[in-house]
Amino acid sequence: MLQAISLQTPHGESVLDITAQVRDLVAASGVQEGLCILTTPHTTAALTLNSALDPATSLDILHDLNRLVPKRVDFHHQYDTPADAAGHIKAALVGHSLTLIISEGRLLLGSSQFVQFCEFDGPRERRVHCKIVAG
């Protein structure tokens, strides 16, 4: 069964911890062994695993992505704005999906790994689709 997590993101760029919502979906599924597949259908958003123990980690990630892909006016594609064009590239670099292992009814994550939603063009209403597969 396909499920979704709905998010309202703040203005600009952000990294949101969605680990609790994903854990809740896994627990509600009753699947003890399998996979949790997450994807976001947005071209200026991404999903990643990283540490949320220190909030500065997210700031460093966003800072360096902005250093690598600054907002500028010379993109070939500018459907909306230079921020939108930069968001497309950042999302492509980070990625739009994650596949996580479910073991003994729980997500198999490292002690400092958190599921994070990256927003590169907020504020927006966003979704993360979740498919849990027994196996």
Secondary structure, DSSP 4 states (H G I P E B T S, - for coil): -EEEEEEE--SEEEEEE-HHHHHHHHHHHT-SSEEEEEE---TTEEEEEE--SSTHHHHHHHHHHHHHS---S--S--SS-HHHHHHHHHHHHH-SEEEEEEETTEE---TT-EEEEEEEEES-EEEEEEEEEE-
